[in-house]
Amino acid sequence: MPCHPLGRKSPEDQAIEGPPPICPICERPIPAGAKQSLHHLVPKLKGGKGGPVVLLHQICHNEIHAALTEAELARDYHTPEALRAHPRLAKFIAWVRKRPPTFHSKTPARLRKRK
């Protein structure tokens, strides 16, 4: 049984085994053909190496890192619930939920909101 380089099932195996996983950020399914990635709930640079990871749509992952610094992620936003409650991410989630699960686009040029 072939396995994905990140330890995930290959698209063929995933299709055989059942429904696709659900993105814990936008709560849409992550079909085998969708761009996806693993997100460390606590950034590796802030002590999260070997810690819990979640599978996300790539667009959701990009938005998290565009909206928040590594320090903010480690300190205040290390759960899917906390991430969904962040004002910028909540607005993004409302927008992306209207798109198909395979939708992907570039993250806006204005990446991080500086304080």
N, C-alpha and C positions, 0 to 999 in steps of 0.2 A: 504494500500500500504506500504510494508516494506521499511525501509530506512536504509542506511549504517550508522554505528556509527559516522562517520565524517560528516554526513549530506548529503552525496552523495547518488545518487540513487543506489539501489541494482543492481547487474549485470542483473537480469531478467527484471527489470523496464527499465534499460538503453537500453537493446536490443529492447524493445517494442517501445520506444520513438524516435528512430532515430539513426543517425550516432554518433559514439563515439566522445568524445571531442578531441581536438588537443593539443598536448604538445607545449607550447609556446617556449620551448628551442630547441628541435630537429624538431619540426613541423610535427611529425608523429602522426597518430591517437593513442589514448589510449583505446584499446579494454577492455571490461569488465574483461577479464581474466588476463590482464597485471598487473604486480606489479606497484603500483602507490602511490603517496603521495601528500600532500599539502605542499607548500613552502611559508613561509612568505617572502614577497619581502623585508621588513625591518625586520631583526631578532628580535624576541620577547625580547631578552636581551638588544637590542639597541633601544627600544621604539616602536617596531612593533606589540606588543600585541593588538589584535583587528583591526589591519591594513589589507591591501589587501593580499590575498593569491591566488596562482595559483596551479592548478592541473598539476602534472608532472609525467613522467615515473619515477619510483624509481631510475633507473640507472642514469638518468639526475640529479635528486636531489642529489644523492650520489656524483656525479662528481662536482657539484657546491660547496658542502661543503668540498670536498677534495682539491679543487683549491683555495678557498678563505676563509679568516678569517671572523668572524662575523663583525668586524670593517670595513673591505673592502666592505662587502655586504651592510652594512648600508650607508657607505660614497659614494661609486662609482658604485655599481652594484645592485641597487634596482629596476631595470626594466628588463623585458625579453630581450629588445633590447640591453641594456648594457651587460647583461650576455652573449648573443650570440656574442658580439664583443670582449670579453676577449680572448686573444690568445690561452690559454690552452683549454678553452671551445669550441672555434671555431674549433680547431683540433679534439676534441672529437666529436663534432656535425657532422663533415664531416665523421668520422668513423662510428658513430652509425646510421646515416641515411641509411647506406647500410644494416642494420640488420632489421629483421621483427619487427613490433610494440610490440610483446610480449617478445622480447629478453631481457635477464637480465644476468649480470655477476657481479662478485665482483669488487670493485674499487681497482686499483693497490695499493700495500703496501705503496709506497711513497705518503703519503697523501698531506700534505701541503708543498709548496715550501717556505722555510724560507728565509727571507731577511737578 
